Amino acid sequence: MLLLASGCSRGDAARTAAEHFIDAYYVEANLPKAREEAVGLARSKIEDQVKLLAGQAPSDPGQRPTIHYELLQAQDEAERDRRGFVFELSIHLDGGEKLARRTLVTMRDEGGAWRVANFQELD
């Protein structure tokens, strides 16, 4: 069951790890860093993207969209080894256009460390 979340992530290791992934993957567009936060299907998705982008020059950081996010929902802690988080991304493009996307990040406890098991855009 997903519950509306509020407050900060302090004390919630799964949420903190999910936010680190959102920062690396969406905000920083740093696929190698995001890959280190991921396991299983999430890691495969990122590795596929790395292969697709191989040999291409990285985009100029000044030309990338600005992305902010907020947590919309967090799965309660009933399942100790899996948690889900829904984030809303606000994407600001050059020219003033703004897009909104919702992303589900599924976390899995891997030997005491929370890792991203899957992620998907919901819109």
Secondary structure, DSSP 8 states (H G I E B T S, - for coil): -EEE--S--TT-HHHHHHHHHHIIIIIS--HHHHHHTB-HHHHHHHHHHHHHHTTS----GGGS-EEEEEEEEEE-TTSTTEEEEEEEEEEE-GGG-EEEEEEEEEEEEETTEEEEEEEEE--
